[in-house]
Amino acid sequence: MFTRITSLIVKEFLQVFRDPRMKFVIFVSPVVQVLIFGYAATMDITNVPTAVYDLDNTKESRDIIRDFSYSKYFDIQNYLQKEEDIKYVMDRARIKAVIKFNRGFAQDLTGNNSAEMQLIVDGTDSNAAQIVLGYAGTIVGNYNARALEDRAEIFLKHKNIYPVVELRDREWFNENLYSKNFYLPGVIAVIVTLMSLILTSMAIVREKEIGTMEQLIVSPIKPIELIMGKITPFGIIAIVQMVMIAVVGVMWFKIPCRGSIPLLFGATLVYLLTSLGIGLFISTISSTQQEAMMAVFLFYFPAILLSGFAYPVANMPHWVQIITTLNPLKYYLVILRSIFLKGVGISVLWDEMLVLLVMGAAVITLSSSRFQKNLG
């Protein structure tokens, strides 16, 4: 039995690596993707192109402009001269934010009145606009606190008797709040899922197209041996890709890996039961490689959207959250991020591991039974 399975595994490896393009897809493509994600896929917003329209032009307005300029979030690039210039720069997307001061701003501020300033933000990207508004609110709040402190020192004759609330924040697991620390562990799941689905589904359909499936059917190989021989090489390739991506993330992008490496391998093996099983199932319902590819992406893209890779599951409607409980990628992402960032062990992640194990066993059983039926 093991001899027949080993021979089939060797055959699959030879067939995969015979094509130079497949070598590139398997070994080079994951590294390229993790580099692109590491540099491009970030939610950190800095150096927002900003213009200033200051009709007041006083010390107070210039102080606030200086606070915006000295922060890493706003990059003052233009000083506008006319009201019409605001529409001009915003329409052409040259500027993402405009700081506007009307005449009398300093007079209102020094006269113990509320002084108004305006921040005009490009709301095309609503999430980015909300973040920019939050940065601006923090900067203005800090200015108000300094102004209040200066005014109190004048009226209270340097007596520090005014109430102050001081917030001391501390971030756990991702101390510098780098979004790449959140995204790159998820890239492992994204690439492992895609490659395992494509390789498994395409390999078996390829046998049908070139006419060798009949030869395998009449050979002494049993259906379960054929299944094991087909999916094992792609499981090994997926493990190798996981290692490659993890090494690039840790060594190049300095992603912390605080958890257990054996647990990482174990969780990936359990998850591969599901992804390889789904690929096997797709192969049983597809007649051509084109059909298999279409079916893979029909499953893959909704799985990514409903996994929490980019959008928090908790922010989705309740009925959508119920659907996500059937998505194995969701649980694998939780495990990966917990291992890399939190460093937790099996005592915390056992429930996600159990769900993946049950899903994997069910999918493999369903796919194998359908595959054996097709062979019969």
Short mmCIF file of the C-alpha atoms (twelve columns), coordinates in Angstrom:
data_MODEL
# 
_entry.id   MODEL 
# 
loop_
_atom_site.group_PDB 
_atom_site.id 
_atom_site.type_symbol 
_atom_site.label_atom_id 
_atom_site.label_alt_id 
_atom_site.label_comp_id 
_atom_site.label_asym_id 
_atom_site.label_seq_id 
_atom_site.Cartn_x 
_atom_site.Cartn_y 
_atom_site.Cartn_z 
_atom_site.pdbx_PDB_model_num 
ATOM 1   C CA . MET A 1   0.000   0.000  0.000   1 
ATOM 2   C CA . PHE A 2   2.650   2.491  1.042   1 
ATOM 3   C CA . THR A 3   4.752   1.610  -1.983  1 
ATOM 4   C CA . ARG A 4   1.874   2.426  -4.335  1 
ATOM 5   C CA . ILE A 5   1.106   5.692  -2.531  1 
ATOM 6   C CA . THR A 6   4.799   6.682  -2.560  1 
ATOM 7   C CA . SER A 7   5.050   5.969  -6.280  1 
ATOM 8   C CA . LEU A 8   1.982   8.117  -6.935  1 
ATOM 9   C CA . ILE A 9   3.402   10.941 -4.780  1 
ATOM 10  C CA . VAL A 10  6.684   10.844 -6.724  1 
ATOM 11  C CA . LYS A 11  4.702   10.903 -9.987  1 
ATOM 12  C CA . GLU A 12  2.777   13.997 -8.843  1 
ATOM 13  C CA . PHE A 13  5.941   15.833 -7.854  1 
ATOM 14  C CA . LEU A 14  7.559   15.029 -11.203 1 
ATOM 15  C CA . GLN A 15  4.461   16.172 -13.060 1 
ATOM 16  C CA . VAL A 16  4.259   19.420 -11.113 1 
ATOM 17  C CA . PHE A 17  7.932   20.346 -11.372 1 
ATOM 18  C CA . ARG A 18  8.210   19.382 -15.029 1 
ATOM 19  C CA . ASP A 19  6.633   22.721 -15.938 1 
ATOM 20  C CA . PRO A 20  9.069   25.653 -15.269 1 
ATOM 21  C CA . ARG A 21  6.126   28.023 -14.889 1 
ATOM 22  C CA . MET A 22  4.739   25.896 -12.079 1 
ATOM 23  C CA . LYS A 23  8.053   26.153 -10.237 1 
ATOM 24  C CA . PHE A 24  7.769   29.931 -10.433 1 
ATOM 25  C CA . VAL A 25  4.172   29.852 -9.168  1 
ATOM 26  C CA . ILE A 26  5.030   27.579 -6.251  1 
ATOM 27  C CA . PHE A 27  8.333   29.020 -5.020  1 
ATOM 28  C CA . VAL A 28  8.652   32.588 -6.332  1 
ATOM 29  C CA . SER A 29  5.055   33.785 -6.388  1 
ATOM 30  C CA . PRO A 30  4.469   33.437 -2.602  1 
ATOM 31  C CA . VAL A 31  7.590   35.481 -1.825  1 
ATOM 32  C CA . VAL A 32  6.569   38.181 -4.307  1 
ATOM 33  C CA . GLN A 33  3.082   38.313 -2.824  1 
ATOM 34  C CA . VAL A 34  4.283   38.617 0.757   1 
ATOM 35  C CA . LEU A 35  6.655   41.425 -0.268  1 
ATOM 36  C CA . ILE A 36  3.808   43.262 -2.007  1 
ATOM 37  C CA . PHE A 37  1.505   42.814 0.972   1 
ATOM 38  C CA . GLY A 38  4.225   43.839 3.391   1 
ATOM 39  C CA . TYR A 39  4.864   47.143 1.659   1 
ATOM 40  C CA . ALA A 40  1.508   47.954 0.057   1 
ATOM 41  C CA . ALA A 41  -1.233  46.413 2.208   1 
ATOM 42  C CA . THR A 42  -1.233  48.781 5.142   1 
ATOM 43  C CA . MET A 43  -3.860  50.745 6.989   1 
ATOM 44  C CA . ASP A 44  -1.290  53.103 8.516   1 
ATOM 45  C CA . ILE A 45  -2.069  56.587 7.215   1 
ATOM 46  C CA . THR A 46  0.809   59.059 7.298   1 
ATOM 47  C CA . ASN A 47  1.926   62.098 5.327   1 
ATOM 48  C CA . VAL A 48  -1.549  63.000 4.119   1 
ATOM 49  C CA . PRO A 49  -1.158  65.636 1.350   1 
ATOM 50  C CA . THR A 50  -2.595  68.770 2.950   1 
ATOM 51  C CA . ALA A 51  -3.232  72.361 1.890   1 
ATOM 52  C CA . VAL A 52  -3.814  75.436 4.067   1 
ATOM 53  C CA . TYR A 53  -6.247  78.280 3.400   1 
ATOM 54  C CA . ASP A 54  -5.523  80.785 6.152   1 
ATOM 55  C CA . LEU A 55  -7.540  84.006 5.964   1 
ATOM 56  C CA . ASP A 56  -6.592  84.980 9.516   1 
ATOM 57  C CA . ASN A 57  -2.812  84.617 9.249   1 
ATOM 58  C CA . THR A 58  -2.153  85.192 12.934  1 
ATOM 59  C CA . LYS A 59  0.136   83.632 15.492  1 
ATOM 60  C CA . GLU A 60  -2.659  81.397 16.753  1 
ATOM 61  C CA . SER A 61  -3.535  80.003 13.317  1 
ATOM 62  C CA . ARG A 62  0.137   79.518 12.477  1 
ATOM 63  C CA . ASP A 63  0.656   77.625 15.753  1 
ATOM 64  C CA . ILE A 64  -2.048  75.131 14.835  1 
ATOM 65  C CA . ILE A 65  -0.684  74.792 11.300  1 
ATOM 66  C CA . ARG A 66  2.726   74.102 12.807  1 
ATOM 67  C CA . ASP A 67  1.239   71.370 15.010  1 
ATOM 68  C CA . PHE A 68  -0.279  69.722 11.933  1 
ATOM 69  C CA . SER A 69  2.958   70.057 9.994   1 
ATOM 70  C CA . TYR A 70  5.162   68.646 12.781  1 
ATOM 71  C CA . SER A 71  3.017   65.540 13.129  1 
ATOM 72  C CA . LYS A 72  3.800   62.549 10.912  1 
ATOM 73  C CA . TYR A 73  0.216   62.422 9.714   1 
ATOM 74  C CA . PHE A 74  -0.090  65.627 7.677   1 
ATOM 75  C CA . ASP A 75  2.218   66.890 4.938   1 
ATOM 76  C CA . ILE A 76  1.590   70.595 4.269   1 
ATOM 77  C CA . GLN A 77  2.177   70.990 0.537   1 
ATOM 78  C CA . ASN A 78  0.213   74.059 -0.534  1 
ATOM 79  C CA . TYR A 79  -0.922  77.437 0.814   1 
ATOM 80  C CA . LEU A 80  -4.040  78.426 -1.084  1 
ATOM 81  C CA . GLN A 81  -4.865  82.003 -2.011  1 
ATOM 82  C CA . LYS A 82  -8.502  81.792 -3.132  1 
ATOM 83  C CA . GLU A 83  -11.615 79.903 -2.110  1 
ATOM 84  C CA . GLU A 84  -11.833 78.415 -5.599  1 
ATOM 85  C CA . ASP A 85  -8.411  76.784 -5.142  1 
ATOM 86  C CA . ILE A 86  -9.918  74.365 -2.617  1 
ATOM 87  C CA . LYS A 87  -12.215 72.843 -5.222  1 
ATOM 88  C CA . TYR A 88  -9.407  72.806 -7.779  1 
ATOM 89  C CA . VAL A 89  -6.930  70.797 -5.688  1 
ATOM 90  C CA . MET A 90  -9.571  68.476 -4.229  1 
ATOM 91  C CA . ASP A 91  -11.140 67.650 -7.597  1 
ATOM 92  C CA . ARG A 92  -7.770  66.639 -9.019  1 
ATOM 93  C CA . ALA A 93  -6.927  64.502 -5.951  1 
ATOM 94  C CA . ARG A 94  -3.700  66.427 -5.456  1 
ATOM 95  C CA . ILE A 95  -4.676  67.182 -1.874  1 
ATOM 96  C CA . LYS A 96  -6.534  64.927 0.564   1 
ATOM 97  C CA . ALA A 97  -7.207  67.526 3.285   1 
ATOM 98  C CA . VAL A 98  -7.528  71.313 3.538   1 
ATOM 99  C CA . ILE A 99  -7.120  73.290 6.782   1 
ATOM 100 C CA . LYS A 100 -9.159  76.496 6.653   1 
ATOM 101 C CA . PHE A 101 -9.141  79.479 9.035   1 
ATOM 102 C CA . ASN A 102 -11.626 82.308 8.633   1 
ATOM 103 C CA . ARG A 103 -10.873 85.901 9.528   1 
ATOM 104 C CA . GLY A 104 -11.271 86.666 13.225  1 
ATOM 105 C CA . PHE A 105 -10.087 83.234 14.405  1 
ATOM 106 C CA . ALA A 106 -7.443  84.628 16.784  1 
ATOM 107 C CA . GLN A 107 -9.748  87.396 17.967  1 
ATOM 108 C CA . ASP A 108 -12.413 84.867 18.972  1 
ATOM 109 C CA . LEU A 109 -9.806  82.700 20.694  1 
ATOM 110 C CA . THR A 110 -8.262  85.474 22.747  1 
ATOM 111 C CA . GLY A 111 -11.673 86.895 23.584  1 
ATOM 112 C CA . ASN A 112 -12.696 83.750 25.497  1 
ATOM 113 C CA . ASN A 113 -15.058 82.731 22.714  1 
ATOM 114 C CA . SER A 114 -15.201 79.524 20.715  1 
ATOM 115 C CA . ALA A 115 -12.974 79.841 17.692  1 
ATOM 116 C CA . GLU A 116 -13.836 77.746 14.670  1 
ATOM 117 C CA . MET A 117 -11.516 76.228 12.107  1 
ATOM 118 C CA . GLN A 118 -12.453 73.856 9.314   1 
ATOM 119 C CA . LEU A 119 -10.878 70.639 8.042   1 
ATOM 120 C CA . ILE A 120 -12.036 69.592 4.586   1 
ATOM 121 C CA . VAL A 121 -11.280 65.936 3.886   1 
ATOM 122 C CA . ASP A 122 -11.538 63.860 0.715   1 
ATOM 123 C CA . GLY A 123 -14.226 61.352 1.704   1 
ATOM 124 C CA . THR A 124 -13.820 59.066 -1.314  1 
ATOM 125 C CA . ASP A 125 -12.181 56.526 0.988   1 
ATOM 126 C CA . SER A 126 -14.469 56.741 4.004   1 
ATOM 127 C CA . ASN A 127 -12.249 54.663 6.299   1 
ATOM 128 C CA . ALA A 128 -9.176  56.754 5.558   1 
ATOM 129 C CA . ALA A 129 -11.203 59.954 6.010   1 
ATOM 130 C CA . GLN A 130 -12.364 58.804 9.456   1 
ATOM 131 C CA . ILE A 131 -8.785  58.077 10.479  1 
ATOM 132 C CA . VAL A 132 -7.589  61.481 9.229   1 
ATOM 133 C CA . LEU A 133 -10.380 63.219 11.154  1 
ATOM 134 C CA . GLY A 134 -9.310  61.321 14.266  1 
ATOM 135 C CA . TYR A 135 -5.705  62.490 13.848  1 
ATOM 136 C CA . ALA A 136 -6.870  66.079 13.394  1 
ATOM 137 C CA . GLY A 137 -9.090  65.877 16.459  1 
ATOM 138 C CA . THR A 138 -6.147  64.700 18.551  1 
ATOM 139 C CA . ILE A 139 -3.918  67.537 17.321  1 
ATOM 140 C CA . VAL A 140 -6.574  70.196 18.006  1 
ATOM 141 C CA . GLY A 141 -7.319  68.628 21.384  1 
ATOM 142 C CA . ASN A 142 -3.664  68.856 22.356  1 
ATOM 143 C CA . TYR A 143 -3.620  72.522 21.306  1 
ATOM 144 C CA . ASN A 144 -6.720  73.186 23.422  1 
ATOM 145 C CA . ALA A 145 -5.092  71.550 26.410  1 
ATOM 146 C CA . ARG A 146 -1.993  73.733 26.063  1 
ATOM 147 C CA . ALA A 147 -4.111  76.846 25.668  1 
ATOM 148 C CA . LEU A 148 -6.130  75.933 28.750  1 
ATOM 149 C CA . GLU A 149 -2.968  75.361 30.748  1 
ATOM 150 C CA . ASP A 150 -1.499  78.703 29.686  1 
ATOM 151 C CA . ARG A 151 -4.724  80.534 30.526  1 
ATOM 152 C CA . ALA A 152 -4.930  78.811 33.899  1 
ATOM 153 C CA . GLU A 153 -1.387  79.792 34.796  1 
ATOM 154 C CA . ILE A 154 -2.239  83.434 34.073  1 
ATOM 155 C CA . PHE A 155 -5.481  83.579 36.052  1 
ATOM 156 C CA . LEU A 156 -4.489  81.237 38.856  1 
ATOM 157 C CA . LYS A 157 -1.024  82.772 39.262  1 
ATOM 158 C CA . HIS A 158 0.890   79.582 38.520  1 
ATOM 159 C CA . LYS A 159 -1.127  77.505 40.987  1 
ATOM 160 C CA . ASN A 160 -1.651  74.025 39.598  1 
ATOM 161 C CA . ILE A 161 -5.133  73.523 41.007  1 
ATOM 162 C CA . TYR A 162 -7.140  72.948 37.819  1 
ATOM 163 C CA . PRO A 163 -8.286  69.329 37.268  1 
ATOM 164 C CA . VAL A 164 -6.385  67.290 34.703  1 
ATOM 165 C CA . VAL A 165 -7.128  63.799 33.354  1 
ATOM 166 C CA . GLU A 166 -3.995  62.170 32.001  1 
ATOM 167 C CA . LEU A 167 -4.413  59.096 29.822  1 
ATOM 168 C CA . ARG A 168 -1.553  56.604 29.858  1 
ATOM 169 C CA . ASP A 169 -2.126  54.104 27.063  1 
ATOM 170 C CA . ARG A 170 -0.441  50.753 26.611  1 
ATOM 171 C CA . GLU A 171 -0.803  48.523 23.561  1 
ATOM 172 C CA . TRP A 172 -0.530  44.755 23.943  1 
ATOM 173 C CA . PHE A 173 0.630   42.270 21.281  1 
ATOM 174 C CA . ASN A 174 1.276   44.936 18.605  1 
ATOM 175 C CA . GLU A 175 3.102   47.602 20.579  1 
ATOM 176 C CA . ASN A 176 3.784   49.977 17.677  1 
ATOM 177 C CA . LEU A 177 0.359   49.388 16.093  1 
ATOM 178 C CA . TYR A 178 1.907   48.407 12.745  1 
ATOM 179 C CA . SER A 179 -0.792  47.134 10.415  1 
ATOM 180 C CA . LYS A 180 1.688   44.832 8.656   1 
ATOM 181 C CA . ASN A 181 1.978   42.835 11.879  1 
ATOM 182 C CA . PHE A 182 -1.755  42.196 11.533  1 
ATOM 183 C CA . TYR A 183 -1.853  41.507 7.800   1 
ATOM 184 C CA . LEU A 184 1.248   39.423 7.107   1 
ATOM 185 C CA . PRO A 185 0.267   36.412 9.257   1 
ATOM 186 C CA . GLY A 186 -2.980  36.433 7.307   1 
ATOM 187 C CA . VAL A 187 -1.032  36.307 4.037   1 
ATOM 188 C CA . ILE A 188 0.078   32.813 5.042   1 
ATOM 189 C CA . ALA A 189 -3.544  31.710 5.169   1 
ATOM 190 C CA . VAL A 190 -4.439  33.478 1.916   1 
ATOM 191 C CA . ILE A 191 -1.600  31.959 -0.121  1 
ATOM 192 C CA . VAL A 192 -1.784  28.484 1.427   1 
ATOM 193 C CA . THR A 193 -5.515  28.396 0.724   1 
ATOM 194 C CA . LEU A 194 -5.229  29.543 -2.871  1 
ATOM 195 C CA . MET A 195 -2.324  27.291 -3.843  1 
ATOM 196 C CA . SER A 196 -3.719  24.169 -2.178  1 
ATOM 197 C CA . LEU A 197 -7.112  24.693 -3.835  1 
ATOM 198 C CA . ILE A 198 -5.690  25.298 -7.297  1 
ATOM 199 C CA . LEU A 199 -3.109  22.518 -7.262  1 
ATOM 200 C CA . THR A 200 -5.486  19.877 -5.915  1 
ATOM 201 C CA . SER A 201 -8.419  20.683 -8.174  1 
ATOM 202 C CA . MET A 202 -6.345  21.134 -11.327 1 
ATOM 203 C CA . ALA A 203 -4.218  18.008 -10.877 1 
ATOM 204 C CA . ILE A 204 -7.114  15.562 -10.857 1 
ATOM 205 C CA . VAL A 205 -8.987  17.334 -13.649 1 
ATOM 206 C CA . ARG A 206 -5.782  17.246 -15.686 1 
ATOM 207 C CA . GLU A 207 -5.813  13.446 -15.442 1 
ATOM 208 C CA . LYS A 208 -9.325  13.472 -16.922 1 
ATOM 209 C CA . GLU A 209 -8.348  15.793 -19.776 1 
ATOM 210 C CA . ILE A 210 -5.242  13.918 -20.891 1 
ATOM 211 C CA . GLY A 211 -6.965  10.532 -20.573 1 
ATOM 212 C CA . THR A 212 -4.785  8.996  -17.852 1 
ATOM 213 C CA . MET A 213 -7.577  8.753  -15.284 1 
ATOM 214 C CA . GLU A 214 -8.806  5.543  -16.934 1 
ATOM 215 C CA . GLN A 215 -5.347  4.050  -16.583 1 
ATOM 216 C CA . LEU A 216 -5.349  4.873  -12.870 1 
ATOM 217 C CA . ILE A 217 -8.809  3.324  -12.486 1 
ATOM 218 C CA . VAL A 218 -7.783  -0.014 -13.988 1 
ATOM 219 C CA . SER A 219 -4.491  -0.088 -12.063 1 
ATOM 220 C CA . PRO A 220 -4.155  -1.979 -8.752  1 
ATOM 221 C CA . ILE A 221 -4.295  1.344  -6.873  1 
ATOM 222 C CA . LYS A 222 -7.257  1.547  -4.517  1 
ATOM 223 C CA . PRO A 223 -9.384  4.735  -4.461  1 
ATOM 224 C CA . ILE A 224 -8.161  5.743  -0.989  1 
ATOM 225 C CA . GLU A 225 -4.549  5.249  -2.115  1 
ATOM 226 C CA . LEU A 226 -5.194  7.386  -5.179  1 
ATOM 227 C CA . ILE A 227 -6.681  10.132 -3.007  1 
ATOM 228 C CA . MET A 228 -3.750  10.060 -0.579  1 
ATOM 229 C CA . GLY A 229 -1.220  10.040 -3.398  1 
ATOM 230 C CA . LYS A 230 -2.920  12.988 -5.066  1 
ATOM 231 C CA . ILE A 231 -3.362  15.337 -2.104  1 
ATOM 232 C CA . THR A 232 -0.178  14.566 -0.119  1 
ATOM 233 C CA . PRO A 233 2.262   16.335 -2.530  1 
ATOM 234 C CA . PHE A 234 0.161   19.487 -2.491  1 
ATOM 235 C CA . GLY A 235 -0.016  19.396 1.295   1 
ATOM 236 C CA . ILE A 236 3.788   19.247 1.405   1 
ATOM 237 C CA . ILE A 237 4.035   22.134 -1.061  1 
ATOM 238 C CA . ALA A 238 1.617   24.179 1.061   1 
ATOM 239 C CA . ILE A 239 3.729   23.541 4.178   1 
ATOM 240 C CA . VAL A 240 6.866   24.660 2.313   1 
ATOM 241 C CA . GLN A 241 5.102   27.828 1.182   1 
ATOM 242 C CA . MET A 242 3.961   28.521 4.751   1 
ATOM 243 C CA . VAL A 243 7.556   28.245 5.950   1 
ATOM 244 C CA . MET A 244 8.810   30.528 3.160   1 
ATOM 245 C CA . ILE A 245 6.249   33.231 3.905   1 
ATOM 246 C CA . ALA A 246 6.797   33.010 7.656   1 
ATOM 247 C CA . VAL A 247 10.581  33.315 7.239   1 
ATOM 248 C CA . VAL A 248 10.231  36.362 4.976   1 
ATOM 249 C CA . GLY A 249 7.764   37.975 7.381   1 
ATOM 250 C CA . VAL A 250 9.896   37.381 10.467  1 
ATOM 251 C CA . MET A 251 13.352  38.013 8.973   1 
ATOM 252 C CA . TRP A 252 12.571  40.801 6.498   1 
ATOM 253 C CA . PHE A 253 9.556   42.605 7.949   1 
ATOM 254 C CA . LYS A 254 10.409  41.831 11.602  1 
ATOM 255 C CA . ILE A 255 7.003   40.346 12.343  1 
ATOM 256 C CA . PRO A 256 7.055   38.917 15.876  1 
ATOM 257 C CA . CYS A 257 6.570   35.174 16.225  1 
ATOM 258 C CA . ARG A 258 5.915   34.654 19.926  1 
ATOM 259 C CA . GLY A 259 4.095   31.335 19.817  1 
ATOM 260 C CA . SER A 260 4.954   27.686 19.318  1 
ATOM 261 C CA . ILE A 261 6.420   26.668 15.961  1 
ATOM 262 C CA . PRO A 262 5.188   23.051 16.312  1 
ATOM 263 C CA . LEU A 263 1.688   24.421 16.990  1 
ATOM 264 C CA . LEU A 264 1.970   26.514 13.820  1 
ATOM 265 C CA . PHE A 265 2.809   23.409 11.779  1 
ATOM 266 C CA . GLY A 266 0.087   21.392 13.487  1 
ATOM 267 C CA . ALA A 267 -2.581  24.037 12.866  1 
ATOM 268 C CA . THR A 268 -1.553  24.293 9.212   1 
ATOM 269 C CA . LEU A 269 -1.778  20.521 8.764   1 
ATOM 270 C CA . VAL A 270 -5.249  20.478 10.311  1 
ATOM 271 C CA . TYR A 271 -6.369  23.375 8.120   1 
ATOM 272 C CA . LEU A 272 -4.993  21.674 5.004   1 
ATOM 273 C CA . LEU A 273 -7.468  18.854 5.558   1 
ATOM 274 C CA . THR A 274 -10.195 21.344 4.731   1 
ATOM 275 C CA . SER A 275 -8.570  23.221 1.857   1 
ATOM 276 C CA . LEU A 276 -7.274  20.061 0.166   1 
ATOM 277 C CA . GLY A 277 -10.658 18.401 0.705   1 
ATOM 278 C CA . ILE A 278 -12.446 21.322 -0.940  1 
ATOM 279 C CA . GLY A 279 -9.999  21.162 -3.852  1 
ATOM 280 C CA . LEU A 280 -10.695 17.452 -4.184  1 
ATOM 281 C CA . PHE A 281 -14.436 18.101 -4.126  1 
ATOM 282 C CA . ILE A 282 -14.095 20.755 -6.833  1 
ATOM 283 C CA . SER A 283 -12.199 18.255 -8.971  1 
ATOM 284 C CA . THR A 284 -15.092 15.804 -8.744  1 
ATOM 285 C CA . ILE A 285 -17.641 18.315 -10.045 1 
ATOM 286 C CA . SER A 286 -15.432 19.755 -12.813 1 
ATOM 287 C CA . SER A 287 -14.820 18.304 -16.255 1 
ATOM 288 C CA . THR A 288 -12.142 20.720 -17.447 1 
ATOM 289 C CA . GLN A 289 -9.385  22.784 -15.879 1 
ATOM 290 C CA . GLN A 290 -11.265 25.957 -16.780 1 
ATOM 291 C CA . GLU A 291 -14.298 24.782 -14.824 1 
ATOM 292 C CA . ALA A 292 -12.083 23.867 -11.877 1 
ATOM 293 C CA . MET A 293 -10.425 27.285 -11.891 1 
ATOM 294 C CA . MET A 294 -13.775 29.066 -11.974 1 
ATOM 295 C CA . ALA A 295 -15.076 26.924 -9.102  1 
ATOM 296 C CA . VAL A 296 -11.936 27.631 -7.046  1 
ATOM 297 C CA . PHE A 297 -12.347 31.391 -7.300  1 
ATOM 298 C CA . LEU A 298 -16.095 31.112 -6.725  1 
ATOM 299 C CA . PHE A 299 -15.222 29.684 -3.307  1 
ATOM 300 C CA . TYR A 300 -11.992 31.594 -2.664  1 
ATOM 301 C CA . PHE A 301 -13.067 35.228 -2.875  1 
ATOM 302 C CA . PRO A 302 -16.126 34.952 -0.582  1 
ATOM 303 C CA . ALA A 303 -13.972 32.953 1.850   1 
ATOM 304 C CA . ILE A 304 -11.429 35.803 1.973   1 
ATOM 305 C CA . LEU A 305 -14.100 38.479 2.418   1 
ATOM 306 C CA . LEU A 306 -15.823 36.545 5.220   1 
ATOM 307 C CA . SER A 307 -12.650 35.489 7.030   1 
ATOM 308 C CA . GLY A 308 -11.702 38.690 8.835   1 
ATOM 309 C CA . PHE A 309 -8.537  39.088 6.753   1 
ATOM 310 C CA . ALA A 310 -9.296  42.704 5.853   1 
ATOM 311 C CA . TYR A 311 -12.674 43.467 7.448   1 
ATOM 312 C CA . PRO A 312 -13.486 42.592 11.083  1 
ATOM 313 C CA . VAL A 313 -16.153 39.918 11.352  1 
ATOM 314 C CA . ALA A 314 -17.630 41.737 14.361  1 
ATOM 315 C CA . ASN A 315 -18.516 44.700 12.093  1 
ATOM 316 C CA . MET A 316 -20.529 42.542 9.694   1 
ATOM 317 C CA . PRO A 317 -24.321 42.125 9.950   1 
ATOM 318 C CA . HIS A 318 -25.430 39.396 12.320  1 
ATOM 319 C CA . TRP A 319 -26.698 37.080 9.574   1 
ATOM 320 C CA . VAL A 320 -23.351 37.397 7.788   1 
ATOM 321 C CA . GLN A 321 -21.520 36.562 11.025  1 
ATOM 322 C CA . ILE A 322 -23.550 33.349 11.192  1 
ATOM 323 C CA . ILE A 323 -22.369 32.443 7.678   1 
ATOM 324 C CA . THR A 324 -18.726 33.072 8.674   1 
ATOM 325 C CA . THR A 325 -18.945 30.248 11.217  1 
ATOM 326 C CA . LEU A 326 -18.873 27.865 8.229   1 
ATOM 327 C CA . ASN A 327 -15.695 29.438 6.848   1 
ATOM 328 C CA . PRO A 328 -12.584 27.443 7.864   1 
ATOM 329 C CA . LEU A 329 -10.298 30.296 6.832   1 
ATOM 330 C CA . LYS A 330 -11.745 32.428 9.635   1 
ATOM 331 C CA . TYR A 331 -10.540 29.994 12.310  1 
ATOM 332 C CA . TYR A 332 -7.133  29.531 10.699  1 
ATOM 333 C CA . LEU A 333 -6.609  33.312 10.663  1 
ATOM 334 C CA . VAL A 334 -7.421  33.518 14.371  1 
ATOM 335 C CA . ILE A 335 -4.884  30.771 15.079  1 
ATOM 336 C CA . LEU A 336 -2.139  32.366 12.974  1 
ATOM 337 C CA . ARG A 337 -2.509  35.845 14.438  1 
ATOM 338 C CA . SER A 338 -2.710  34.453 17.962  1 
ATOM 339 C CA . ILE A 339 0.476   32.409 17.481  1 
ATOM 340 C CA . PHE A 340 2.458   35.210 15.855  1 
ATOM 341 C CA . LEU A 341 1.304   38.210 17.897  1 
ATOM 342 C CA . LYS A 342 -0.065  36.874 21.196  1 
ATOM 343 C CA . GLY A 343 2.099   33.805 21.647  1 
ATOM 344 C CA . VAL A 344 -0.773  31.751 23.064  1 
ATOM 345 C CA . GLY A 345 -0.820  27.963 23.020  1 
ATOM 346 C CA . ILE A 346 -3.179  25.077 22.499  1 
ATOM 347 C CA . SER A 347 -4.923  25.793 25.816  1 
ATOM 348 C CA . VAL A 348 -6.379  28.943 24.239  1 
ATOM 349 C CA . LEU A 349 -6.697  27.812 20.624  1 
ATOM 350 C CA . TRP A 350 -8.079  24.312 21.164  1 
ATOM 351 C CA . ASP A 351 -11.630 25.292 20.169  1 
ATOM 352 C CA . GLU A 352 -10.526 26.742 16.797  1 
ATOM 353 C CA . MET A 353 -8.352  23.663 16.234  1 
ATOM 354 C CA . LEU A 354 -11.274 21.377 17.059  1 
ATOM 355 C CA . VAL A 355 -13.596 23.188 14.639  1 
ATOM 356 C CA . LEU A 356 -10.987 22.919 11.862  1 
ATOM 357 C CA . LEU A 357 -10.462 19.238 12.616  1 
ATOM 358 C CA . VAL A 358 -14.195 18.499 12.423  1 
ATOM 359 C CA . MET A 359 -14.574 20.543 9.230   1 
ATOM 360 C CA . GLY A 360 -11.537 18.882 7.666   1 
ATOM 361 C CA . ALA A 361 -12.747 15.379 8.496   1 
ATOM 362 C CA . ALA A 362 -16.214 16.142 7.115   1 
ATOM 363 C CA . VAL A 363 -14.929 17.697 3.881   1 
ATOM 364 C CA . ILE A 364 -12.379 14.941 3.267   1 
ATOM 365 C CA . THR A 365 -15.036 12.274 3.875   1 
ATOM 366 C CA . LEU A 366 -17.538 13.959 1.544   1 
ATOM 367 C CA . SER A 367 -14.972 14.579 -1.186  1 
ATOM 368 C CA . SER A 368 -13.505 11.085 -0.944  1 
ATOM 369 C CA . SER A 369 -16.907 9.412  -1.137  1 
ATOM 370 C CA . ARG A 370 -17.859 11.447 -4.199  1 
ATOM 371 C CA . PHE A 371 -14.464 10.812 -5.771  1 
ATOM 372 C CA . GLN A 372 -14.763 7.059  -5.231  1 
ATOM 373 C CA . LYS A 373 -18.292 7.143  -6.653  1 
ATOM 374 C CA . ASN A 374 -17.023 8.871  -9.787  1 
ATOM 375 C CA . LEU A 375 -14.277 6.284  -10.131 1 
ATOM 376 C CA . GLY A 376 -16.879 3.531  -9.789  1 
# 
